[in-house]
Amino acid sequence: MDTTITGPQQGRVAFVTGASRGIGRASALGLAKAGAHVIACARSQGALEELDDEIFKATGQHATLIPFDLIDGAALTRLSNALAQRFAKVDVFVHAAATLGTLSPVSHYEPKDFSRLIALNLGATHRLIGALEPMMRLSDGARAIFFTSGVAAKPRAFWGPYAASKAALEALVRTWADETEITSIRPAIVNPGAMRTRMRAEAFPGEDPATLPAPEEIVPLILELADPNKVPTLETINFREWAEIKH
């Protein structure tokens, strides 16, 4: 089987967090099939190896696998140094790692659980931007894709910490976009909506996952936003609205 890749991401390097499952995994595989060399990050070594096997079967190329916990600040510093030594640049950053946390009244939320949620959903985003920006500035068309939720704009009961973390993420990304306007870096924020992921199942355990779109269905949008020849809007992109327009 000919696995030669000549796709639109040929020669580009894509850094993907949350790559062991869900939207992160689908994005990593889609970018690899489009020609990118994928740097896949997640906590699970085994799941990353399974992703690499699938990438190799589809493309004949291996991904770079980085198993670590994103709330480990020291590991992120080491990661930044290691990437700079191995790669000349980073062209695409897909930040899919996040945690739902516990659905609970704000007044009952344990401080340690709140701190961990903010550390991953917001703190790690800040650290990753700092780690990757120097390498993204070396790209002639860097693209960064972040994921939000409808509760960021319209909070509802029991979703307080998660909603707050996503609202803060949006503010952080838009601020970063303003700061890097004179560079080639162009961020985008995507609201995937209800999707067949483990996080969705945790939030709505009684829901039939077969009624929801699979993570693979969002890949065309990810590839469009990763295209260096297109400039994404900074308005939050609703996946379902985008899909309706495309179809």
NORKA-V265438 format. One record per helix or strand. SS is the DSSP state (hx for helix, st for strand). FROM is the first residue (numbers start at 1). TO is the last residue. If there is no record, write none. Layout:
{{SS FROM TO} {SS FROM TO}}
//
This chain:
{{st 13 17} {hx 22 33} {st 37 42} {hx 45 59} {st 64 67} {hx 73 86} {st 92 95} {hx 106 108} {hx 111 136} {st 143 148} {hx 150 152} {hx 160 179} {st 186 191} {st 195 195} {hx 198 203} {hx 209 211} {st 213 213} {hx 215 226} {st 237 238} {hx 239 246}}
//
